[in-house]
Amino acid sequence: MPELSAKKIRKNTYWAKLEKCLTTYKSMLIITVDFVGSKQMQNVRASIRGRGEILMGKNTIIRKVLREHGEKNKNLLNLLPHIRGNMGFVFTNEDLNKIRKEVTAFKLPAGAKAGVIAPIDVTIPAGPTKLDPAQTSFFQTLNISTKITKGCIEITSAVHLCFAGTKVSTSAVALLSKMDMKPFEYGIECPTVYENGSIYDASILDLDQDDLISMFCGAASSLAALSFAIDEVNRATIVHSFGRTFNMLAAIGIEADYIFEECKIVKEMLDNPGAFSGGGAAAGGDAAPAAAAAEEEEDEEEAAPAMDMFGGDEEEEGGDY
């Protein structure tokens, strides 16, 4: 039997390791490691050691293993569209959100590279630089206004050098390199999560219980409004229908002076609204005597007689008219 080559041995070892992870762990984070150094990967591995396992590899081998295991677990076939680019897996049975935060926490500053998509906007502020006046022609080529201050080049106005989502130009790389600036930070990114056969965006892990309740209530309200518009009765509309019916019965009861037990509280609120306003009774207790006193003062004060616009006295007779 011929001996296996070192490449074939590595391939078989990786194949067996990936198969073991797929059967051992129920959840995984699909990560991308663009511009991530080996030191960062070592720090991440040490951080989650004993709670998770990072596995990188060739996409072709990963696809073959997933297709083979997809015969037993069809949910794994949903991972195939995500196997592209410089990616890998973080397998774990622990809390996914906690593991994700630890994995993405290791970021290092990095210089700009030509042709790379800028993750953020980069602006060079106005002010002095450490460059000598011999570099003035370089700034003139880039149409950046400068002046010489104390033997150094000073940029007179801020320069918006890179825009987020656009490619970094060679001139921007040259300028950032001359100014020794590292505007970007790179680390492991986690865009997608696989959990118990379900694949979803990793941002969902940031949602807490209050966010989920708010989203559910908003969806239920939209469903109820749409159902009322098309005259469709369902569970979302029943609650509102009961509320509308009670309001109608209460209005009829009050109008007909027939107060049933459930309508008493409504009647009391209409007859004495101040008793049900928060803090209104306490404030009203002090305000009522003051208002009454003000009314009494207004009654005691007599209005001054209006001046005769035509020069005559109102009590005299024989005026102009």
C-alpha positions as CSV (number, residue, x, y, z in Angstrom):
1,M,0.0,0.0,0.0
2,P,1.6,3.3,-1.0
3,E,2.4,5.8,1.7
4,L,0.2,8.9,1.9
5,S,1.8,12.3,1.2
6,A,2.1,15.0,3.9
7,K,-0.6,17.0,2.1
8,K,-3.0,14.1,2.0
9,I,-2.4,13.4,5.7
10,R,-3.1,17.0,6.6
11,K,-6.3,16.9,4.5
12,N,-7.5,13.8,6.2
13,T,-6.7,15.2,9.6
14,Y,-8.6,18.3,8.9
15,W,-11.5,16.3,7.5
16,A,-11.8,14.2,10.7
17,K,-11.5,17.3,12.9
18,L,-14.3,19.1,11.1
19,E,-16.5,16.1,11.2
20,K,-15.9,15.8,15.0
21,C,-16.8,19.4,15.5
22,L,-20.0,19.1,13.5
23,T,-21.2,16.2,15.7
24,T,-19.9,17.5,19.0
25,Y,-21.1,21.1,19.0
26,K,-24.7,22.3,18.4
27,S,-23.8,25.9,17.6
28,M,-21.2,27.8,15.6
29,L,-20.2,31.3,14.6
30,I,-19.3,31.8,11.0
31,I,-16.4,34.3,11.1
32,T,-14.3,36.3,8.6
33,V,-10.7,36.9,9.3
34,D,-9.7,39.5,6.7
35,F,-6.4,41.3,7.7
36,V,-6.3,39.4,11.0
37,G,-2.8,38.5,12.1
38,S,-1.6,35.2,13.7
39,K,-1.1,36.9,17.0
40,Q,-4.7,38.0,17.1
41,M,-5.8,34.4,16.3
42,Q,-3.7,33.1,19.2
43,N,-5.2,35.6,21.6
44,V,-8.7,34.6,20.6
45,R,-8.0,30.8,20.9
46,A,-6.5,31.4,24.4
47,S,-9.6,33.4,25.4
48,I,-12.2,30.8,24.5
49,R,-10.1,27.7,25.3
50,G,-12.2,25.0,27.0
51,R,-15.4,26.7,25.9
52,G,-15.1,26.8,22.1
53,E,-12.9,25.8,19.2
54,I,-11.8,27.8,16.2
55,L,-11.4,25.9,12.9
56,M,-10.1,27.4,9.7
57,G,-9.6,25.6,6.4
58,K,-10.0,25.5,2.7
59,N,-13.5,26.2,1.5
60,T,-13.5,23.3,-1.0
61,I,-12.9,20.8,1.8
62,I,-15.5,22.4,4.0
63,R,-18.1,22.2,1.3
64,K,-17.3,18.5,0.7
65,V,-17.7,17.7,4.4
66,L,-20.9,19.6,4.7
67,R,-22.4,17.9,1.6
68,E,-21.4,14.5,3.1
69,H,-23.0,15.3,6.5
70,G,-25.9,16.9,4.8
71,E,-27.3,13.5,4.0
72,K,-27.8,12.9,7.7
73,N,-28.5,16.5,8.7
74,K,-30.0,18.6,6.0
75,N,-29.7,21.8,8.0
76,L,-26.0,21.7,7.4
77,L,-26.6,22.2,3.7
78,N,-27.9,25.7,4.5
79,L,-24.3,26.7,5.4
80,L,-23.0,26.2,1.8
81,P,-23.9,29.7,0.6
82,H,-21.9,31.2,3.5
83,I,-18.7,29.2,2.7
84,R,-16.9,31.9,0.7
85,G,-14.0,34.2,1.2
86,N,-11.5,34.1,4.1
87,M,-13.8,32.5,6.6
88,G,-13.9,29.9,9.4
89,F,-15.9,28.5,12.3
90,V,-16.1,29.0,16.0
91,F,-17.8,25.9,17.5
92,T,-19.3,26.1,20.9
93,N,-22.0,24.9,23.2
94,E,-21.8,28.0,25.5
95,D,-23.7,31.3,25.3
96,L,-23.3,32.5,21.7
97,N,-23.5,36.2,22.5
98,K,-20.8,36.0,25.1
99,I,-18.5,34.0,22.9
100,R,-19.1,36.3,20.0
101,K,-18.1,39.4,22.1
102,E,-14.9,37.7,23.2
103,V,-14.0,36.6,19.7
104,T,-14.6,40.1,18.2
105,A,-13.0,42.0,21.0
106,F,-9.4,41.6,19.8
107,K,-8.7,44.4,17.3
108,L,-5.5,46.0,16.3
109,P,-4.8,49.3,14.5
110,A,-3.6,48.9,10.9
111,G,-2.5,51.1,8.1
112,A,-4.5,51.7,5.0
113,K,-3.9,49.6,1.9
114,A,-4.6,50.6,-1.6
115,G,-7.7,49.1,-3.1
116,V,-9.1,48.0,0.3
117,I,-12.7,49.1,1.2
118,A,-12.5,51.7,3.9
119,P,-14.5,50.6,7.0
120,I,-14.8,54.2,8.3
121,D,-14.4,57.8,7.2
122,V,-10.9,59.1,7.5
123,T,-10.3,62.8,8.0
124,I,-6.9,64.5,8.5
125,P,-7.5,67.5,10.9
126,A,-6.0,70.9,10.3
127,G,-2.8,71.6,12.2
128,P,0.9,71.2,12.2
129,T,2.6,68.0,11.0
130,K,6.1,66.6,11.5
131,L,7.0,66.8,7.8
132,D,9.7,69.1,6.7
133,P,9.1,71.8,4.0
134,A,10.7,69.6,1.4
135,Q,7.4,67.6,1.3
136,T,5.4,70.6,0.2
137,S,5.2,69.5,-3.4
138,F,3.6,66.3,-2.3
139,F,0.7,68.1,-0.7
140,Q,0.4,70.4,-3.7
141,T,0.0,67.4,-5.9
142,L,-3.0,66.3,-3.7
143,N,-4.5,69.8,-3.8
144,I,-4.0,70.1,0.0
145,S,-3.4,73.7,1.2
146,T,-0.5,74.1,3.5
147,K,1.9,76.6,5.1
148,I,5.2,76.5,6.8
149,T,5.1,77.0,10.5
150,K,8.3,76.7,12.7
151,G,10.1,74.7,10.1
152,C,7.2,72.2,9.6
153,I,4.3,71.8,7.2
154,E,1.0,72.8,8.6
155,I,-2.3,71.8,7.0
156,T,-4.6,74.8,6.9
157,S,-7.9,73.0,6.6
158,A,-9.2,69.5,7.4
159,V,-9.0,67.0,4.6
160,H,-11.6,64.2,4.1
161,L,-9.3,61.6,2.8
162,C,-11.4,58.3,2.8
163,F,-15.1,57.6,2.7
164,A,-16.6,54.5,4.4
165,G,-17.6,51.9,1.9
166,T,-15.3,53.1,-0.9
167,K,-11.8,51.9,-2.0
168,V,-8.7,53.6,-0.5
169,S,-6.7,55.4,-3.2
170,T,-3.0,55.1,-3.6
171,S,-2.5,58.8,-2.8
172,A,-4.4,58.4,0.4
173,V,-2.2,55.5,1.4
174,A,0.9,57.5,0.6
175,L,-0.3,60.5,2.7
176,L,-1.3,58.4,5.7
177,S,2.0,56.5,5.5
178,K,4.0,59.8,5.5
179,M,2.1,61.0,8.5
180,D,2.5,57.7,10.2
181,M,-1.3,57.3,10.7
182,K,-3.1,53.9,11.2
183,P,-6.7,54.9,10.9
184,F,-8.3,51.4,10.6
185,E,-8.8,48.6,13.1
186,Y,-9.1,45.0,12.0
187,G,-10.3,41.9,13.9
188,I,-12.4,38.9,13.6
189,E,-15.9,39.6,12.3
190,C,-18.9,37.4,13.0
191,P,-21.7,38.1,10.5
192,T,-23.7,34.9,10.7
193,V,-24.7,32.4,13.4
194,Y,-25.7,28.7,13.1
195,E,-27.7,27.4,16.1
196,N,-29.6,24.1,16.3
197,G,-30.2,24.0,12.6
198,S,-31.2,27.7,12.2
199,I,-29.1,30.3,10.5
200,Y,-29.6,34.0,11.3
201,D,-27.8,37.3,11.4
202,A,-25.4,37.8,14.3
203,S,-27.0,41.1,15.2
204,I,-30.0,39.3,16.5
205,L,-27.8,38.2,19.5
206,D,-27.8,41.8,20.7
207,L,-31.6,41.9,21.1
208,D,-32.7,41.5,24.7
209,Q,-36.1,40.4,26.1
210,D,-37.5,44.0,26.1
211,D,-36.6,44.4,22.4
212,L,-38.3,41.1,21.5
213,I,-41.5,42.0,23.4
214,S,-41.6,45.4,21.7
215,M,-41.1,43.9,18.3
216,F,-43.9,41.3,19.0
217,C,-46.3,44.0,20.2
218,G,-45.6,46.2,17.2
219,A,-46.2,43.2,14.8
220,A,-49.5,42.3,16.7
221,S,-50.7,45.9,16.4
222,S,-50.0,46.0,12.7
223,L,-51.8,42.7,12.2
224,A,-54.8,44.0,14.2
225,A,-54.9,47.2,12.1
226,L,-54.7,45.3,8.8
227,S,-57.3,42.8,10.0
228,F,-59.8,45.5,10.9
229,A,-59.2,47.2,7.5
230,I,-60.2,44.0,5.6
231,D,-62.9,42.9,8.1
232,E,-61.0,39.8,9.2
233,V,-61.6,38.4,12.7
234,N,-58.6,36.7,14.4
235,R,-56.9,36.5,17.7
236,A,-55.2,39.9,17.2
237,T,-58.5,41.7,16.8
238,I,-60.6,40.0,19.5
239,V,-59.0,42.0,22.3
240,H,-59.7,45.3,20.5
241,S,-63.3,44.2,19.6
242,F,-64.0,43.5,23.3
243,G,-62.6,46.9,24.2
244,R,-64.7,48.7,21.5
245,T,-67.8,46.8,22.6
246,F,-67.4,47.7,26.2
247,N,-66.9,51.4,25.3
248,M,-70.1,51.3,23.3
249,L,-72.1,49.6,26.2
250,A,-70.7,52.1,28.7
251,A,-71.7,55.0,26.5
252,I,-75.3,53.6,26.1
253,G,-75.5,52.9,29.9
254,I,-74.5,56.4,30.9
255,E,-76.8,58.0,28.3
256,A,-79.7,55.8,29.5
257,D,-78.8,56.3,33.2
258,Y,-78.5,52.5,33.5
259,I,-75.2,51.9,35.3
260,F,-74.1,48.3,35.5
261,E,-71.3,47.0,37.7
262,E,-68.4,47.3,35.2
263,C,-69.6,50.8,34.2
264,K,-69.4,52.3,37.7
265,I,-65.8,53.2,37.5
266,V,-66.4,55.0,34.1
267,K,-69.3,56.9,35.7
268,E,-67.1,58.0,38.6
269,M,-64.3,59.1,36.3
270,L,-66.8,61.3,34.4
271,D,-68.4,62.7,37.5
272,N,-65.2,63.4,39.4
273,P,-62.3,63.5,36.9
274,G,-60.0,65.3,39.4
275,A,-60.0,62.3,41.7
276,F,-58.4,60.1,39.0
277,S,-55.7,62.6,37.8
278,G,-52.2,61.9,39.1
279,G,-51.5,64.5,41.8
280,G,-54.4,66.7,40.6
281,A,-56.3,66.4,43.8
282,A,-53.4,67.6,45.9
283,A,-52.6,70.4,43.6
284,G,-56.3,71.3,43.2
285,G,-56.8,71.5,47.0
286,D,-54.4,74.5,47.2
287,A,-55.4,76.0,43.9
288,A,-59.2,76.1,44.6
289,P,-59.1,78.5,47.6
290,A,-56.7,80.8,45.7
291,A,-58.9,80.8,42.7
292,A,-62.0,81.6,44.8
293,A,-60.2,84.4,46.5
294,A,-59.1,85.8,43.2
295,E,-62.8,85.7,42.0
296,E,-63.9,87.6,45.2
297,E,-61.3,90.3,44.6
298,E,-62.4,90.7,41.1
299,D,-66.1,91.1,42.3
300,E,-65.1,93.8,44.8
301,E,-63.2,95.8,42.3
302,E,-65.4,98.1,40.3
303,A,-64.6,98.9,36.8
304,A,-63.6,102.5,36.1
305,P,-66.2,104.5,34.0
306,A,-65.3,104.6,30.3
307,M,-64.3,108.0,29.0
308,D,-66.7,109.8,26.7
309,M,-65.2,109.6,23.3
310,F,-67.1,112.7,22.2
311,G,-66.1,115.0,25.1
312,G,-69.4,114.8,27.0
313,D,-70.2,113.5,30.4
314,E,-72.4,110.4,30.6
315,E,-74.6,111.9,33.4
316,E,-75.1,115.2,31.6
317,E,-77.9,115.6,29.1
318,G,-77.8,117.5,25.9
319,G,-74.8,116.0,24.4
320,D,-74.0,116.0,20.8
321,Y,-76.5,113.2,20.3
